[in-house]
Amino acid sequence: MGLVHSLRIVADMARLTAPSIIEAARGRLKRDAIDERARWFARRVVHTLEVNLAVSGGERVSPDETYVYMSNHQSHLDIPMLYATLPSPTIRMLGKTELFRIPLWGPALRAAEFIEVDRANPRRARESVQRAAELVRNGVCVYLAPEGTRSRDGRIGPLKKGGFHLALATGVPIVPVALRGTIDILPRGARLAQPGKTVHVHIGAPIPVHGRTVGDLADEVAAFLKHHVEGRGTVSTLST
């Protein structure tokens, strides 16, 4: 069963990528077209994998505002689950450089304004944050997983600081998002997805960044994630 479902997702990826590559080569790739295709792909993943998607907190986020979204990272499936649930119409993600090395898929991501982050190169990593800031100032919501890598056991790892610097530099609120269940479908190291699982997406209230520091923002987001993913930790009233 897992092989069939996984092959269907690969086929949908090709259907998503092909027109974007063609339009990018012709200089006709539009932001709203990427938004529509990303949502379509997310819905297809949810349908194909028969995911029972349980969402809470979406009413806290305005589709007319710009945010920096941050979530924990359990699986490659985190991204489609977020595209299927977050209220913001335009979201671009920061992703590790390995994703951008995939033939065809990588060039399509770059053309679609997704941002490559090379964590092995500090200068290029800083440039990636600067590009993300330009998008945010242009009204585009940005998503990143501050853990930087997928959890092996679902527990929250240390949070990297780049996303918090981004939020402070642009002045936009951080929206923390807790994901549970994607690790049961496609854990780190697995090649085949397991259908029929439940995924919980809990969207927190926007956290204002003015007058804050990187350290206390990171502590608040970490507390939110640990509370809603691991069931422990103290959560600020700003983000419950």
HELIX and SHEET records of a PDB file:
HELIX    1   1 GLY A    2  ALA A   25  1                                  24    
HELIX    2   2 ARG A   31  THR A   48  1                                  18    
HELIX    3   3 GLY A   58  ARG A   60  5                                   3    
HELIX    4   4 ASP A   78  TYR A   83  1                                   6    
HELIX    5   5 THR A   97  ARG A  101  5                                   5    
HELIX    6   6 TRP A  105  ALA A  111  1                                   7    
HELIX    7   7 PRO A  122  ARG A  137  1                                  16    
HELIX    8   8 GLY A  162  THR A  170  1                                   9    
HELIX    9   9 THR A  182  ILE A  185  1                                   4    
HELIX   10  10 VAL A  214  LEU A  225  1                                  12    
HELIX   11  11 LYS A  226  GLU A  230  3                                   5    
SHEET    1   A 7 ASN A  52  SER A  56  0                                        
SHEET    2   A 7 THR A 198  ILE A 203  1                                        
SHEET    3   A 7 ILE A 174  ARG A 180 -1                                        
SHEET    4   A 7 VAL A  68  SER A  71  1                                        
SHEET    5   A 7 CYS A 141  LEU A 144  1                                        
SHEET    6   A 7 ILE A  91  LYS A  96  1                                        
SHEET    7   A 7 ILE A 115  VAL A 117  1                                        
END                                                                             
